[in-house]
Amino acid sequence: MSKDPEIRLHKEWLGFLQPVGLVVSPPALSAAQAVVNRNVVELQQTLQTVASGTALPGDSENERFCITDFSAFAINVLGWETADLVDSPAELAIALPDYQETLIPTYAVPNPNGGWMMLIQVLNPGTELDNAGAEDSKSTAWHASPQSKFERLLKETKVYTGLLCNGTELRLVYAPQGESSGHLTFPVQAMCEVSGRLILGAMEMLLSAERLFNVPTDRRLPAILEKSRKYQNDVSIKLAEQVLEALWDLLRGFQTADATTNSRLLDDIAATNPQHIYGGLITILLRLVFLLYAEDRGLMSQDAVYTRYYSVSGLYDRLREDAGNYPDTMDQRYGAWAWLLSLFRLVYEGGGHADLYLPARHGQLFDPDEYPFLEGRPQSTKYQSGASIEPPRVSDGVIHRVLQGLLILDGERLSYTEFNACRFAVFTTRGRTAAQWFSLYPPCVD
């Protein structure tokens, strides 16, 4: 964990908001001296006045705080000037003849150094940002969500930063050309409540007039967004190297295990279908990433027995302790691979009881018959539930190094909370290596 208290605070509010894709990273915020204001009582009172309780269409009984006048919000809450909001500049209109539609922002924010800093799209109160057709009051050929249309507008105009507001939510969108987009959504109702003051402070830190117009250019929001991507790219490169090394460690581990069986484990496969070995090693990484994601998201059993004796994280903690106590014998110790095989089978066919119970997931990823050699079985044998196996003698040192490569980067624990394991599975099975995938969609430093 990082020792910088501001970085920890940035991780805290980002954890509350759960960004989609990469928007801002704690190290980039820290480098820009962006600090969350912890005393926002007066700001919150101002926001409550500007976003007074409003009943949304179709929900007349429940009043919620809602920004119905964006310019009043920008001026009174964010401290912008009237001149900072330019109504629908014609030069930023993007015609889409194929869809019989023209995209144009509600406002544009001028850059003090020339050009445009940000586009703003204000929608009808309560419009669902990610619902295709949510704002279609008139018939158009493009049945897309407000988010998708706004991303298209940002990329086409080459103004890559924008705010999307539907009254109840304020969404910061970053859509750089040639890269995946990211967005961060601030709920207005939460920011008007005592428990949401940290979120309000974060919103002010990113969008206030001070951050957009007054601090040095390299500390303004566009620079923070750009540097966040650069930082994440550096993380991706390092992590890709670690994943490749993990693959080599696995290969060396299975080659050593093959030698203990007089080459019965891999020789036939290597001679007839060497890609099968590569597929099996990639599958190991896929399974581990899937499980790390599920464990970090709380999707696996929370029972203490599972955490201590079955989980990937529990195995790593035990191996790390062993490596500290017996560093010279890790490659002569065994048991970790059998631990993982037990976990893989438990996930595949389910089992356990009470809080430890896991439903059977089946599926190709954990199917024991996809790569029988991982369990030490000949290719001709079929999986039998409950049948005993003799696992390959892959050392604890190999498994420790593999897990360390997936979990630790520059001395910090990686978080798989926002890691999309499904996209990882799809991407890898289409022929990319795990390292290539990590370079595009890395986990976050915890």
KETORSE-130791 format. One record per residue (C-alpha): residue number from 1; x, y, z; residue in three letters. Coordinates in steps of 0.5 Angstrom, whole numbers. Each point is the difference from the previous one (the first is absolute). Example, Ala and Ser with C-alpha at 12.3 -4.5 7.8 and 13.67 -1.06 7.14 Angstrom:
% KETORSE-130791
PT,1,25,-9,16,ALA
PT,2,2,7,-2,SER
This chain:
% KETORSE-130791
PT,1,0,0,0,MET
PT,2,2,7,-1,SER
PT,3,3,4,5,LYS
PT,4,-2,7,-3,ASP
PT,5,-7,2,4,PRO
PT,6,-2,4,-6,GLU
PT,7,0,-6,-4,ILE
PT,8,-3,-4,5,ARG
PT,9,-6,5,0,LEU
PT,10,0,0,-8,HIS
PT,11,-1,-7,0,LYS
PT,12,-5,0,5,GLU
PT,13,-5,5,-3,TRP
PT,14,2,-4,-7,LEU
PT,15,-3,-6,3,GLY
PT,16,-6,3,2,PHE
PT,17,-2,2,-7,LEU
PT,18,3,-6,-4,GLN
PT,19,2,4,-6,PRO
PT,20,-1,-4,-7,VAL
PT,21,7,0,-3,GLY
PT,22,6,4,1,LEU
PT,23,-2,7,2,VAL
PT,24,5,3,5,VAL
PT,25,5,-4,4,SER
PT,26,2,2,7,PRO
PT,27,8,1,-2,PRO
PT,28,-2,5,-5,ALA
PT,29,-5,4,5,LEU
PT,30,6,0,5,SER
PT,31,5,2,-5,ALA
PT,32,-5,6,-2,ALA
PT,33,0,2,8,GLN
PT,34,-8,-2,-1,ALA
PT,35,-2,0,7,VAL
PT,36,-8,-2,2,VAL
PT,37,-3,5,5,ASN
PT,38,-2,-3,6,ARG
PT,39,-4,6,2,ASN
PT,40,-6,1,-5,VAL
PT,41,-6,2,5,VAL
PT,42,-1,6,-3,GLU
PT,43,1,-2,-7,LEU
PT,44,-5,-6,1,GLN
PT,45,-5,5,3,GLN
PT,46,1,4,-7,THR
PT,47,-1,-6,-4,LEU
PT,48,-6,-2,4,GLN
PT,49,-3,7,-2,THR
PT,50,2,0,-7,VAL
PT,51,-3,-8,-1,ALA
PT,52,-6,1,5,SER
PT,53,-4,-6,0,GLY
PT,54,-4,-1,-6,THR
PT,55,-5,-6,-2,ALA
PT,56,3,-3,-6,LEU
PT,57,-5,-2,-6,PRO
PT,58,-4,-7,2,GLY
PT,59,2,1,7,ASP
PT,60,-4,5,3,SER
PT,61,0,-2,7,GLU
PT,62,7,0,1,ASN
PT,63,4,6,0,GLU
PT,64,8,0,-1,ARG
PT,65,5,5,-1,PHE
PT,66,1,2,-7,CYS
PT,67,4,5,-4,ILE
PT,68,-6,3,-5,THR
PT,69,5,6,-2,ASP
PT,70,7,-2,-1,PHE
PT,71,2,7,-1,SER
PT,72,-2,2,7,ALA
PT,73,4,-6,2,PHE
PT,74,6,1,-3,ALA
PT,75,0,7,2,ILE
PT,76,-2,0,7,ASN
PT,77,3,-7,2,VAL
PT,78,6,-1,-4,LEU
PT,79,2,8,-1,GLY
PT,80,0,0,-7,TRP
PT,81,-2,7,-4,GLU
PT,82,-5,1,-4,THR
PT,83,5,1,-6,ALA
PT,84,2,-7,1,ASP
PT,85,-6,-3,-3,LEU
PT,86,-1,1,-7,VAL
PT,87,-7,-2,-3,ASP
PT,88,0,-6,-5,SER
PT,89,6,3,-5,PRO
PT,90,-2,-2,-7,ALA
PT,91,7,-2,-1,GLU
PT,92,-1,-5,4,LEU
PT,93,-6,-3,-3,ALA
PT,94,1,-7,-3,ILE
PT,95,-4,-2,-6,ALA
PT,96,-2,-8,0,LEU
PT,97,-4,0,-7,PRO
PT,98,0,-8,1,ASP
PT,99,-4,1,6,TYR
PT,100,-4,6,-2,GLN
PT,101,3,3,6,GLU
PT,102,5,6,3,THR
PT,103,4,0,6,LEU
PT,104,1,6,3,ILE
PT,105,2,2,8,PRO
PT,106,-5,4,4,THR
PT,107,6,4,2,TYR
PT,108,8,0,-1,ALA
PT,109,5,3,5,VAL
PT,110,5,4,-4,PRO
PT,111,8,-1,2,ASN
PT,112,3,6,2,PRO
PT,113,6,-2,-4,ASN
PT,114,-4,-1,-6,GLY
PT,115,-5,-5,-3,GLY
PT,116,-5,-4,4,TRP
PT,117,1,-3,7,MET
PT,118,-6,-4,1,MET
PT,119,-7,-1,-3,LEU
PT,120,-6,-1,4,ILE
PT,121,-7,-4,-1,GLN
PT,122,-6,2,4,VAL
PT,123,-5,-5,-1,LEU
PT,124,-8,0,3,ASN
PT,125,0,-2,7,PRO
PT,126,0,-7,2,GLY
PT,127,3,-2,-7,THR
PT,128,3,-7,0,GLU
PT,129,7,1,-2,LEU
PT,130,2,-7,-2,ASP
PT,131,-7,-2,-3,ASN
PT,132,0,0,-8,ALA
PT,133,-6,4,-2,GLY
PT,134,-1,3,7,ALA
PT,135,0,8,-3,GLU
PT,136,-4,-2,-7,ASP
PT,137,-5,5,0,SER
PT,138,0,0,-7,LYS
PT,139,1,-6,-5,SER
PT,140,8,-1,-2,THR
PT,141,3,-5,-4,ALA
PT,142,6,-1,6,TRP
PT,143,-3,-3,6,HIS
PT,144,6,1,5,ALA
PT,145,0,2,7,SER
PT,146,2,7,2,PRO
PT,147,7,-2,2,GLN
PT,148,1,-3,-7,SER
PT,149,-2,6,-3,LYS
PT,150,4,5,4,PHE
PT,151,6,-5,-1,GLU
PT,152,-1,1,-7,ARG
PT,153,0,8,0,LEU
PT,154,6,0,5,LEU
PT,155,4,-4,-5,LYS
PT,156,-3,3,-6,GLU
PT,157,2,7,2,THR
PT,158,6,-2,3,LYS
PT,159,-2,3,7,VAL
PT,160,1,-6,4,TYR
PT,161,-2,2,7,THR
PT,162,-8,1,1,GLY
PT,163,-5,1,5,LEU
PT,164,-7,-4,-1,LEU
PT,165,-5,2,5,CYS
PT,166,-7,-3,1,ASN
PT,167,-2,4,6,GLY
PT,168,1,-5,5,THR
PT,169,7,-2,-2,GLU
PT,170,6,4,-3,LEU
PT,171,5,-5,-4,ARG
PT,172,7,2,-2,LEU
PT,173,2,-3,-6,VAL
PT,174,6,-1,-3,TYR
PT,175,1,-3,-8,ALA
PT,176,6,1,-3,PRO
PT,177,1,-1,-7,GLN
PT,178,2,-8,-1,GLY
PT,179,0,-2,7,GLU
PT,180,-6,-3,4,SER
PT,181,-4,5,4,SER
PT,182,-1,1,7,GLY
PT,183,-6,3,4,HIS
PT,184,-1,2,8,LEU
PT,185,-7,2,2,THR
PT,186,-1,4,6,PHE
PT,187,-7,-1,3,PRO
PT,188,-3,7,2,VAL
PT,189,-5,-3,5,GLN
PT,190,6,-3,4,ALA
PT,191,4,6,-1,MET
PT,192,-5,4,4,CYS
PT,193,0,-5,6,GLU
PT,194,5,0,6,VAL
PT,195,2,-7,-2,SER
PT,196,2,3,-7,GLY
PT,197,5,5,2,ARG
PT,198,6,-3,-2,LEU
PT,199,-3,-1,-7,ILE
PT,200,-2,7,-1,LEU
PT,201,7,2,2,GLY
PT,202,3,-4,-5,ALA
PT,203,-5,3,-5,MET
PT,204,2,7,2,GLU
PT,205,7,-2,-1,MET
PT,206,0,-2,-7,LEU
PT,207,-5,5,-3,LEU
PT,208,0,6,4,SER
PT,209,2,7,-3,ALA
PT,210,7,-1,4,GLU
PT,211,2,-7,-3,ARG
PT,212,-3,2,-7,LEU
PT,213,3,7,-1,PHE
PT,214,5,3,5,ASN
PT,215,5,-6,2,VAL
PT,216,6,-1,-5,PRO
PT,217,-2,-3,-6,THR
PT,218,3,-6,1,ASP
PT,219,-4,-1,7,ARG
PT,220,-7,1,-4,ARG
PT,221,-5,-5,-1,LEU
PT,222,2,-2,-7,PRO
PT,223,7,-1,2,ALA
PT,224,-2,-4,6,ILE
PT,225,-4,-4,-5,LEU
PT,226,6,-1,-5,GLU
PT,227,5,-2,5,LYS
PT,228,-5,-5,3,SER
PT,229,0,-4,-6,ARG
PT,230,8,1,-1,LYS
PT,231,1,-3,7,TYR
PT,232,-5,-5,-1,GLN
PT,233,4,-2,-7,ASN
PT,234,6,0,4,ASP
PT,235,-3,-5,5,VAL
PT,236,-3,-4,-6,SER
PT,237,7,-1,-3,ILE
PT,238,3,-2,7,LYS
PT,239,-6,-5,1,LEU
PT,240,1,-3,-7,ALA
PT,241,7,-2,2,GLU
PT,242,-2,-3,6,GLN
PT,243,-5,-4,-3,VAL
PT,244,4,-3,-6,LEU
PT,245,5,-2,6,GLU
PT,246,-5,-3,3,ALA
PT,247,-2,-4,-6,LEU
PT,248,8,-2,0,TRP
PT,249,0,-2,7,ASP
PT,250,-6,-5,-1,LEU
PT,251,3,-3,-6,LEU
PT,252,6,-1,4,ARG
PT,253,-4,-3,5,GLY
PT,254,-3,-5,-4,PHE
PT,255,6,-2,-4,GLN
PT,256,3,-1,7,THR
PT,257,-6,-4,2,ALA
PT,258,0,-4,-7,ASP
PT,259,8,-2,2,ALA
PT,260,-3,-3,6,THR
PT,261,-5,-5,-4,THR
PT,262,6,-2,-5,ASN
PT,263,-4,5,-5,SER
PT,264,-6,-3,0,ARG
PT,265,-4,6,2,LEU
PT,266,2,5,-6,LEU
PT,267,4,-4,-5,ASP
PT,268,-6,-3,-4,ASP
PT,269,-3,7,0,ILE
PT,270,6,4,-2,ALA
PT,271,1,-5,-6,ALA
PT,272,-7,0,-3,THR
PT,273,-3,7,3,ASN
PT,274,4,5,3,PRO
PT,275,-5,5,0,GLN
PT,276,-4,-4,5,HIS
PT,277,5,1,5,ILE
PT,278,0,7,-1,TYR
PT,279,-7,0,0,GLY
PT,280,0,-3,7,GLY
PT,281,5,5,3,LEU
PT,282,-5,6,-2,ILE
PT,283,-6,-4,3,THR
PT,284,4,0,6,ILE
PT,285,1,7,0,LEU
PT,286,-7,1,-2,LEU
PT,287,-3,-4,6,ARG
PT,288,4,4,5,LEU
PT,289,-2,7,-3,VAL
PT,290,-7,-2,0,PHE
PT,291,0,-3,7,LEU
PT,292,4,7,2,LEU
PT,293,-5,4,-3,TYR
PT,294,-6,-4,4,ALA
PT,295,4,0,6,GLU
PT,296,1,7,0,ASP
PT,297,-7,2,-2,ARG
PT,298,-3,-5,6,GLY
PT,299,-3,-4,-5,LEU
PT,300,3,-7,3,MET
PT,301,-1,-3,7,SER
PT,302,1,5,6,GLN
PT,303,1,-6,4,ASP
PT,304,7,0,4,ALA
PT,305,1,-7,-2,VAL
PT,306,0,2,-7,TYR
PT,307,4,6,1,THR
PT,308,5,-4,4,ARG
PT,309,0,-7,-4,TYR
PT,310,-2,1,-7,TYR
PT,311,0,7,-2,SER
PT,312,6,3,-5,VAL
PT,313,1,6,5,SER
PT,314,1,-5,5,GLY
PT,315,5,-4,-3,LEU
PT,316,4,6,-2,TYR
PT,317,0,2,7,ASP
PT,318,2,-7,2,ARG
PT,319,6,0,-5,LEU
PT,320,2,7,2,ARG
PT,321,1,-2,7,GLU
PT,322,3,-7,-2,ASP
PT,323,5,4,-5,ALA
PT,324,2,5,6,GLY
PT,325,1,-6,5,ASN
PT,326,3,-5,-5,TYR
PT,327,3,4,-6,PRO
PT,328,5,-6,-2,ASP
PT,329,-5,-5,-1,THR
PT,330,-6,2,-3,MET
PT,331,2,-3,-7,ASP
PT,332,1,-7,4,GLN
PT,333,-7,1,4,ARG
PT,334,-7,-2,-3,TYR
PT,335,-7,0,1,GLY
PT,336,-2,7,-3,ALA
PT,337,-2,-3,-7,TRP
PT,338,-4,-5,3,ALA
PT,339,-4,5,4,TRP
PT,340,-1,4,-6,LEU
PT,341,-3,-6,-4,LEU
PT,342,-4,-2,6,SER
PT,343,-3,8,-1,LEU
PT,344,-1,-1,-7,PHE
PT,345,-4,-7,1,ARG
PT,346,-4,4,5,LEU
PT,347,-2,5,-4,VAL
PT,348,-1,-4,-6,TYR
PT,349,-5,-5,4,GLU
PT,350,-2,4,6,GLY
PT,351,-1,-3,7,GLY
PT,352,1,2,7,GLY
PT,353,-5,1,5,HIS
PT,354,-3,6,4,ALA
PT,355,4,6,-1,ASP
PT,356,5,-3,-4,LEU
PT,357,-4,-3,-5,TYR
PT,358,2,2,-8,LEU
PT,359,-5,-2,-5,PRO
PT,360,2,-4,-6,ALA
PT,361,3,5,-6,ARG
PT,362,2,-5,-5,HIS
PT,363,2,4,-6,GLY
PT,364,6,-1,-5,GLN
PT,365,5,4,5,LEU
PT,366,0,-5,5,PHE
PT,367,-2,-6,-3,ASP
PT,368,5,-5,2,PRO
PT,369,0,-4,-7,ASP
PT,370,2,6,-4,GLU
PT,371,7,-1,2,TYR
PT,372,1,-6,4,PRO
PT,373,8,0,1,PHE
PT,374,-1,6,5,LEU
PT,375,-3,-6,5,GLU
PT,376,5,-5,-3,GLY
PT,377,-5,-4,-4,ARG
PT,378,2,-3,-7,PRO
PT,379,-4,4,-5,GLN
PT,380,-4,-7,-1,SER
PT,381,-3,0,7,THR
PT,382,-7,4,2,LYS
PT,383,-1,4,6,TYR
PT,384,-4,-4,5,GLN
PT,385,-3,4,6,SER
PT,386,3,-2,7,GLY
PT,387,6,-5,-4,ALA
PT,388,7,1,3,SER
PT,389,5,3,-4,ILE
PT,390,8,1,1,GLU
PT,391,1,7,-2,PRO
PT,392,6,2,-3,PRO
PT,393,6,2,4,ARG
PT,394,0,7,-1,VAL
PT,395,4,3,6,SER
PT,396,-3,5,5,ASP
PT,397,6,5,-3,GLY
PT,398,-3,0,-7,VAL
PT,399,-7,2,3,ILE
PT,400,2,5,5,HIS
PT,401,4,4,-6,ARG
PT,402,-6,-1,-5,VAL
PT,403,-5,3,6,LEU
PT,404,5,5,1,GLN
PT,405,0,2,-7,GLY
PT,406,-7,1,0,LEU
PT,407,-1,3,7,LEU
PT,408,6,5,1,ILE
PT,409,2,6,-4,LEU
PT,410,6,4,2,ASP
PT,411,-1,-2,7,GLY
PT,412,-8,1,0,GLU
PT,413,-6,-5,0,ARG
PT,414,-4,0,-6,LEU
PT,415,-7,1,1,SER
PT,416,-5,-4,-5,TYR
PT,417,-6,3,2,THR
PT,418,-1,4,-6,GLU
PT,419,3,-5,-5,PHE
PT,420,-4,-3,-5,ASN
PT,421,1,-7,0,ALA
PT,422,-5,-2,-5,CYS
PT,423,3,5,-5,ARG
PT,424,7,-3,2,PHE
PT,425,-3,-7,-2,ALA
PT,426,-3,2,-6,VAL
PT,427,7,4,-2,PHE
PT,428,4,-6,1,THR
PT,429,-3,-5,-3,THR
PT,430,0,4,-6,ARG
PT,431,7,-1,-1,GLY
PT,432,3,5,4,ARG
PT,433,5,-1,6,THR
PT,434,-2,1,7,ALA
PT,435,6,5,0,ALA
PT,436,-3,4,-6,GLN
PT,437,-7,0,3,TRP
PT,438,3,3,7,PHE
PT,439,3,6,-5,SER
PT,440,-7,2,-2,LEU
PT,441,-4,-2,7,TYR
PT,442,5,0,6,PRO
PT,443,-3,-1,7,PRO
PT,444,1,6,5,CYS
PT,445,6,1,5,VAL
PT,446,-4,-1,6,ASP
